[in-house]
Amino acid sequence: MDRLPAAIAAAFPDLAGATIEPLGEGHDCRTWMVAGDVVVKEPLHPAASAALALEARVLAVLAGKITLTIPNPRFCTGPPALSRHDLLPGQQLLWDDFAALTAAERDLLAQDLARFHAECHSVLTVELRAAGAGPAKPWPAPDTARAALDALPSSHRALAREVLAGWAALPEDPLGEVWGHFDAHGWNMAFDPVQRRLSGIYDFGDSGFGPLHRDLIYSALISFDLTLRLGRAYRALTGLPIDLDRLRLLSGAHRLWELAEADDANRDWQVQAFLRWSAGVAANSTAYVASDAAAPGG
C-alpha cells in the first residue's frame, strides 16, 4: 500500500494525491476506489495483466456502440501494471431487488438487457478480432457436472438428471456464434434503485466469441423469470428464433456444473442457487415448450 499512491500518480497524473480506499482482492486483481469515483485494478499475475489490457482494447471498440453505460478502461503497463475506469453509478441487481420489481419493470429490465446483448452481437467481428478478442471460456463436458447430484435434495435430482441429459443431447447452437459478454449476471450490473431500471454493465473479463443462446443465460443467476423475459425480448427485437427451452437447459446446466465445482465454502450457496432456478422453472412451466421457439414475440 505504501507504494500505491506513487504508482497511481505515475500512471495517472490526474489522480495524484487522491483518496484511496481498498475494494477487495481476488485471485486475479487488487482493486481500489480512488477519488471516490474511479476504480483502479492491479493485476496479480501476467495472465490477469493481459486480460485487463485486452478488456481495455475491446471496450474501446464498443465505445459509442452500446446504449447502456459500460466501463471506459485505460491500461498502463507500468510497472506496476494498472487499469482504471470511471465508477458506474448504481448497485448490483440481486434476487431480492428483482423480486421487488413489478411485471412492467421486469419487462423493461429484460428489454434493456436484450438491447445490450443485441448491440454486442452486432459489433463487427473484424474490429473485435483486431483488438485481440478470442473465444469465450469453454464450458466443461456434461458428465463432469454429475457430481452435483449428490449435493442436491433427493426431490430435485430427477430435474437435474433431465437437465444433464438434455444438455448432453443439445446440437450446436442453430444461431451460431456471436461476440458477447458471457457473464451478464446481477453482480456485473449497475442498477438504478430510484428509476428502477438497468443503467450499466461492467466486468467484460469473460467476454468473447461463443454460442448466442449461451450469452443470454447468465441472467438466470438473478431469476429464471428474467431469462425467459430476456429471451422473448431479444426475439422481438432481433426477429431471431430464440429457443426458450434451450435457455432453460443451458441455465440449469450452468447451475449444475458450478455446483459440481464448488468448494466446501460455496457449496451451500450453489445448492440454493439451483433450488431458486428450479422454483423459477416450475413457476413458468408452460413458458418454454419447444414450439414457443417459432413464435416471434412470445
ZIPE-V362209 format. One record per pair of residues at least 4 apart in sequence whose C-alpha atoms are under 7 Angstrom apart, sorted by the first residue. I is the first residue (numbers start at 1). GAP is how many residues later the second one is. Records with the same first field share a line. If there is no record, write none. Layout:
I = GAP  GAP
//
This chain:
3 = 4
4 = 4
5 = 4
6 = 4
7 = 4  73
8 = 4  7  8
9 = 4  6  7
11 = 65  67
18 = 16  17
19 = 15  16
20 = 12  13  14  15
21 = 11  12  13
22 = 9  10  11
23 = 8  9  10
24 = 6  7
25 = 4  5  6
26 = 4
28 = 15  16  17  20
29 = 12  13  14  15
30 = 11  12  13
31 = 8  9  10  11
32 = 7  8  9
33 = 4  5  6  7
34 = 4  5  6
37 = 49  50
38 = 46  47  48  49
39 = 45  46  47  48
40 = 42  43  44  45
41 = 41  42  43
42 = 39  40  41
43 = 5  6  38
44 = 4
45 = 4
46 = 4
47 = 4
48 = 4
49 = 4  32
50 = 4
51 = 4  154
52 = 4  31
53 = 4  22
54 = 4  78
55 = 4  149  150
56 = 4  17  18  19
57 = 4  74
58 = 4  70  73  75
59 = 4  13
61 = 66  67
62 = 4
65 = 54
66 = 50  53
67 = 49
68 = 48  131  132
69 = 130  131  132
70 = 130  131  132
71 = 14  15  131
72 = 13  14
73 = 10  11  12
74 = 9  10  11
75 = 7  8  9
76 = 5  6  7
77 = 4  5
78 = 4
88 = 102  112
89 = 101
90 = 100  101  102
91 = 99  100  101
92 = 94  95  96  97  98  99
93 = 4  5  93  94  96  98
94 = 4  92  128
95 = 4  127  128
96 = 4
97 = 4
101 = 4  5
102 = 4
103 = 4
104 = 4
105 = 4
106 = 4
107 = 4  122
108 = 4
109 = 4  88  89
110 = 4  116  119  120  123
111 = 4  119  122
112 = 4  86
113 = 4  117
114 = 4  116  119  120
115 = 4
116 = 4
117 = 4  63
118 = 4
119 = 4
120 = 59  60
121 = 57  58  59
124 = 4
125 = 4
126 = 4
127 = 4
128 = 4  5
129 = 4  5
133 = 75
134 = 74  75
135 = 73  74  75
136 = 70  71  72  73  74
137 = 69
140 = 4
142 = 22  25  26
145 = 111  112  115
147 = 113
148 = 4  108  109  111  112
149 = 8  11
152 = 4  5  119
153 = 4
156 = 4
157 = 4
158 = 4
159 = 4
160 = 4
161 = 4
162 = 4
163 = 4  86  89  90
164 = 4  89
165 = 4
166 = 4  83
167 = 82  83  86
173 = 38
175 = 37
176 = 35  36
177 = 32  33  34  35
178 = 31  32  33  34
179 = 29  30  31
180 = 27  28  29  35
181 = 23  25  26  27  34
182 = 24  25  33
183 = 23  35
184 = 4  34  35
185 = 4  33  34  36  37
186 = 33  36
188 = 13  14  15
189 = 11  12  13
190 = 8  9  10  11
191 = 6  7  8  9
192 = 4  5  6  7
211 = 4
213 = 34
214 = 36
217 = 10  30  33  34
219 = 4  7  8
220 = 4  6  7  31
223 = 4  54  57
224 = 4  53  56  57
225 = 4  55
226 = 4
227 = 4
228 = 4  16
229 = 4
230 = 4
231 = 4  11  13
232 = 4  65  66
233 = 4
234 = 4
235 = 4  5  6  7  61  62
236 = 60  61
239 = 57
241 = 52  53  55
242 = 51
243 = 4  47  50
244 = 4  44  49
245 = 4  43  44  45
246 = 4
247 = 4
248 = 4
249 = 4
250 = 4
251 = 4
252 = 4
253 = 4
254 = 4
255 = 4  19
256 = 4
257 = 4
258 = 4
259 = 8  11  12
262 = 4  5
263 = 4
266 = 4
267 = 4
268 = 4
269 = 4
270 = 4
271 = 4
272 = 4
273 = 4
274 = 4
275 = 4
276 = 4
277 = 4
278 = 4
279 = 4
280 = 4
281 = 4
288 = 4
292 = 6
//
